[in-house]
Amino acid sequence: MMLIRTLPRFLLVLGSPGLIYFNVCTLVPDNPSAIESWHAYYYAVRRRYFLGVLCWAVFVTTSATVVLEMPWTHPGRLLQAAWFVAGVVGARFSSVRVHAGIALSIMAFAPLVVIFAIGGQPGSLAP
């Protein structure tokens, strides 16, 4: 009986690193030296990559809810939502400016969420 409750959770937790591996394999081919233009290669695989990011965001959100029992009001949900939006926008648009905006937004937004998530915990900043 316990296997029925723990095996799905285990598989759910394994989905996140599996999708990260999928995304890495999408961005870095088996023979990187054969790539003549990384710009052209990125835009050739961007839809698959960002759909992987979208799936990863869903897996992380689901894992946090099911396994960690994270409340929906937790500040970490903002980062999960940001990755979800980045996946949708990145898969939908092929503009260089949009993709530069995604990269800059994630780099600026992620540290802020972490700072607020840690700082928002009672007793985390005071000894």
Secondary structure, DSSP 8 states (H G I E B T S, - for coil): -HHHHHHHHHHHHHHHHHHHHHHHHHHS-S-GGG-S-HHHHHHHHHHHHHHHHHHHHHHHHHHHHHTS---TTSTHHHHHHHHHHHHHHHHH---HHHHHHHHHHHHHHHHHHHHHHHHTSTTSS--
